[in-house]
Amino acid sequence: MSLFSLQINGHTHNVESEPDMPLLWVLRDILDLTGTKFGCGVASCGACTVLVDGDAVRSCVLPVQNAVGSAITTIEGLSPDGAHPIQKAWEAVGVPQCGYCQSGQMMTLAGLINRHPKPSEAELSAAMSQVLCRCGTYHRIRQAALMAIDAMNQ
């Protein structure tokens, strides 16, 4: 076991874990930040997406040792009170059905907007197609994503 100092949602957390433990399990099992979901464990579904230095990253395959020194943002840190434009758009549209993929969807969109504040249709489609939705709410996800992008660019 090793001790790691992580910057998560603006706070320093000192955690003890194996160096190769995926960040996902540090977040969920050690820090009790359960908004980030486990879906596949092989970076295919996107349910575990968090921001690392502003970029959308699959936390299920990121060893905790590789996250040291980076600013990590989970869904809990996007906005603790749900006031972030992405969260507000998701609520306004009523996107979630089961809700399992939604933190990954929102964090993927946040990462895209960090890189491209006004993404093209192709950029939006490419980014959002990387997160699987078991319930098939893709139409509502896209509608909310467009609403959030508009709100963030006003």
Sequence and secondary structure as in RCSB ss.txt:
>XXXX:A:sequence
MSLFSLQINGHTHNVESEPDMPLLWVLRDILDLTGTKFGCGVASCGACTVLVDGDAVRSCVLPVQNAVGSAITTI
EGLSPDGAHPIQKAWEAVGVPQCGYCQSGQMMTLAGLINRHPKPSEAELSAAMSQVLCRCGTYHRIRQAALMAID
AMNQ
>XXXX:A:secstr
 EEEEEEETTEEEEEEE TTSBHHHIIIIIS  TTS  S SSSSS TTEEEETTEEEETTSSBGGGTTTSEEE H
HHH TTS SHHHHHHHHHT  SS TTHHHHHHHHHHHHHH SS  HHHHHHHHTTS  TT  HHHHHHHHHHHHH
HHT 
